[in-house]
Amino acid sequence: MTKRMWRRPTLWVGAALSAVLLLSAGLSTGVGGLLMSAGLIALVSGLYTLLTRRPSWLGLAGRKAGALVTVLACAAVLTGTGVYGATGGMDAAPQPAAEVVSAPPSTGFSATPTPTPSPTATATPSPSAGTALALLATVPVKGRAPKTGYDRPVVFGQAWKDVDRNGCDTRNDILRRDLTHVTVKAGTHGCLVLSGILNDPYTGATISFVRGEGTSNAVQIDHVVALMDAWQSGAQQLSQPQREALANDPLNLLAVDGPSNERKQASNAASWLPPNRGYRCAYVARQITVKAAYHLWVTAAEHDAMARILQTCPAQKPATAGTIALLPNAVAPAPAPTQVAPAEPAPTKSAPASPKVVHPGSFCSPVGATGVTVKGTPMTCSLTAGDTRARWRAA
């Protein structure tokens, strides 16, 4: 090269760029990459001189010089490609085979032994077949569906139908199943429960049940999987007969403490559990059994809450509906005859008794009873279409 060439800026720019390219190729891809990069740089320069007859930044002059550099550059590229393919890139020494350990494949609940003698973490054991935990694993996990279209008497039918055709409504069936020391009303074929004792599963308390206004609500029948929760977890996809079966299925019904049932409302296991901790395993097992039976799903939070409870009782079995029978031998006895007392003098005429003060919209019994509000508005105990129980309404 002449002194004039050394003074050209293109020479220094091309040399600097080429040096950077060659250094990067050598560090990242080894000798093979270095040869390929050098060949490509020379190829570009040679072709430029060959085609334009102008000196390249390397100082090549004339087509012969360009052609010679082009041929040598192609050879360098081919040689570098061969070296790169043979070495696989960097010419680093291969690691001894004994030092390479493959990670064991994931196999769900079962842990795969590693080839090294070092201890590994113990995997979570698979739930035993036939347990509530195993059944929970079969229930899909999804988000809540919208409440759109929910109307209790429309989508689940009127409350307390006689679905088992035994001549008695579902409420009285569950009372006879869950209460002890039961008495039933004469003339109802062993059906209508008048009184009994409930060992409440939700609170652990003992409750005396007596049928009547102001006392019947002490014991209520709870849908363990609340109907609103069922609607939002797949019941929308069931047929009308299937939904009515769910609403009256003894598997999904429990006689429980009334206030506890009212506090629960439509909650699932993620937001409400029985205060009685000793019953929580059986409670979530019953919910899982119902949801599995009717192909419903659970939310992620609900699933986690159920699993957390059942981890304390991994042997807990799925729930059963229990046995429901009529109780002709528990009919309340007729009252014993009493002696007629001598007639007393007729009482003096007194002012008529004040009418009963009631609250509009509250439950009432019997249908047809009358009362007044605190402001004196006449009220009647009435049952309208869609009601499951009578309420006080304006007369």
HELIX and SHEET records of a PDB file:
HELIX    1   1 LYS A    3  TRP A    6  1                                   4    
HELIX    2   2 PRO A    9  THR A   52  1                                  44    
HELIX    3   3 ARG A   63  THR A   87  1                                  25    
HELIX    4   4 ALA A   97  GLU A   99  5                                   3    
HELIX    5   5 ALA A  132  LEU A  136  1                                   5    
HELIX    6   6 ARG A  152  VAL A  155  1                                   4    
HELIX    7   7 THR A  170  ASP A  178  1                                   9    
HELIX    8   8 SER A  216  ALA A  218  5                                   3    
HELIX    9   9 LEU A  227  TRP A  231  1                                   5    
HELIX   10  10 ALA A  235  GLN A  237  5                                   3    
HELIX   11  11 GLN A  240  ASN A  248  1                                   9    
HELIX   12  12 PRO A  250  ASN A  252  5                                   3    
HELIX   13  13 GLY A  258  LYS A  264  1                                   7    
HELIX   14  14 ARG A  277  TYR A  279  5                                   3    
HELIX   15  15 ARG A  280  ALA A  293  1                                  14    
HELIX   16  16 ALA A  300  LEU A  310  1                                  11    
HELIX   17  17 PRO A  328  ALA A  330  5                                   3    
SHEET    1   A 3 THR A 180  VAL A 184  0                                        
SHEET    2   A 3 VAL A 193  ASN A 199 -1                                        
SHEET    3   A 3 THR A 206  VAL A 210 -1                                        
SHEET    1   B 2 VAL A 219  HIS A 223  0                                        
SHEET    2   B 2 LEU A 253  ASP A 257 -1                                        
SHEET    1   C 3 THR A 370  VAL A 372  0                                        
SHEET    2   C 3 PRO A 378  SER A 382 -1                                        
SHEET    3   C 3 ARG A 391  ALA A 394 -1                                        
END                                                                             
